Each structure stands twice: as C-alpha cells, then as structure tokens.
Amino acid sequence: MADWKDISQSAQRLGSVPRAGGDVVGRYDEGLRKHMLSIYNYMASAVLLTGIVALGAVSTGITQALAATPLMWVVMLAPLAFVLVMSFGLHKISQGTLNLLFWSYAAVMGLSMSTIFLVYTGESIATTFFATAGAFAGLSLFGYTTKKNLSGFGTFLIMGVIGLIIASLVNLFLQSSGLSFVISGLGVLIFAGLTAYDTQRLKEEYAYLRGTAYIGKAVIMGALSLYLDFINMFMYLLRFLGNRE
C-alpha cells in the first residue's frame, strides 16, 4: 500500500542491503523473519478483530437496525476513508496514530462486513473463511519462497483491481448475474495474485527499510496490504461458495 520508493532508494545508497558474509546474512535472515512474522501477526489479529465485531454486531441486532437506515451506507464506505487516510497521510502521521487507525479500520470493517450474515448461512461463511485461509497461506508462502520476480505482475494486478471496481459499479445498474459471476471469478484470481505479489514485495522492502525509523510503519502498512488481499479474496470467493439464507 505504501509508496516507499524514495525511502528505499535513500536507504539503498546508505548500504542497507546486506553484503556477503555468514554472520551478516544470518542476522539479516533473522531480522527478516521477525519482520514478516510481525506483519502476519498484525494481519491475523486484524482479521480476528473484524470477525469478532461482525459476529457481535449481528448477534446484538446492531446490523439489522443499521440495515434499515441510510447509516448503513456510511458504515460500508467508512473503511475506504480509513485506507485513504493511512495511505496518503503515511508520512505525516505518527506510528502511534497509524496503529490506532489500523485497528479502528479493522473494527469498522467488521461492522461493514456483518451484513454477510444476513445474506449467507453461517456454515457457508465458515467454510469459505477456512478455504480462503488455506489459499492465502499457500499463496503467501509461494510469494515468500519463490525465486521468480513477481514485480512485473504488480501493475497488471492493480489495473485489474481498478477494472473490478468499475465493473462492479456498472453492474449496480445492470444487475447482471452473468457479469456478477465473471467479476467474482476475476476477483478471486486477482487477489490471489496480489497475495503472492505483496508478500514478495514486503520481503524485498525489508532490505531497504530495516534499521530506519520507517520500519514500524512498514509493518502496519504491510499488514494492511495482506489484510485487504485476504478480505477481498474471501468476499469474492463467498459469492461462489456461499449459500444464501
């Protein structure tokens, strides 16, 4: 999510990339593992918080009450506002504020996503969640371990996301089941690709940001990237596997 290009280039000029040598490479690998583990912990905790809030909102009737009012649109659009603030205000806000925004975003996303319990059965939601978790783990592991450079897919995948947004907006008016099916299929594929791509990007990003004041923010924004990949892949997959109430 974050654009670290300028920071990365500066760090590279300062010699942040590890040089040859067993001790240096060993310390680098250990630091990388801790960095990626921090990202995964943040991301997994955010998904858990989203799920807890979603279940709580439905079980207490909050979702049902909001669904009958225009406030539901505010709730559904609020997560986008959080992402925009975190992305465009990254270099201006403190790490503590960024951290607060991240957890607030995960909570608001839970309230927004709670509506799926009004549409799909709990069993199909659980099945889709575990299927998504398994796919995410495999794709992220591939992105972390592969020697193939996935950077060339980045632009293509981002353009795919933009295309999905446009197609979804168009289908709000057309209400085409065929187009909805195509959008869902492409959505699963695009966010599956982004999971592997983002994992590799975050891994390579560590080489240039380690030891700098930005590494803490990098963990939060990295978790946000993977969180978005997971949630979107889950939502598009739910359209295939979900059984409606």
Phi, psi and omega in degrees: 000317185279148177262099183259016188304308182295318180295317182297318180296321179295316180295324180295321179293334179275358175087038183284335181289131184296140176270173180296150180137130186300313182295317182295313180295322179297316178294323179296314180298320179295318178296321179296317180298317179295320179297311181292324178296322177298318178298313181295322179296316177300312184297313181295321178295323178293319177297319178297316179298318178300316180295318180297315180295318180298312180295319179296320181295321180287315184293334180266356178086003181296316181298314181299321180291318181290326183299337182268006181230162177295346180298337180297327177294323178296316180297319182289330181268343182302319180302325179297321179297320179298315181298318180296318179296316180294322183285309185278339179258013187307314186276353183257331183265155182283166179296323178298318178293319179298320178297316179297318178297322181298312181289325176295320178299315180298322179291315180295324177298324177297318178295320180294318183280351182299340181294340180295336179286345176272347184250318185246157178289151180299324180296316181290328177295316180296317180299315180294322179299312181291327175295318178296318180299317179294316179296317180299315180299315180294316181292320179292321177297320177298314180297328181283325188260339185295146176269350180286134179282117183264002185299331180294340180275346186304305181299318180299317181291319178296319176297326177296321178297317178299318178297321178298317181297315180296315181296322179294321178295319178297320183287346173298329180268323182282326182054045180269122179293326179295314179294323178297321179296316180296316180300317180296316179297314179295323179300315179299314182295317183295315182283339171294316177296320180294329178299312179293317181297313182295323178298314178295320180298316180293324178297315180287331180297328182300326182301329185259342184254346182299139179081000180257170181288351185266355187295325178296316177294326181297324178297314182295314181290329176294318177297323178297318179300311181291325177299314179296321178299315182295309184298316181292320177297321178297314183294319180290323179291329179298329179295334178272313188266345186284135173263124184285148177296000000 
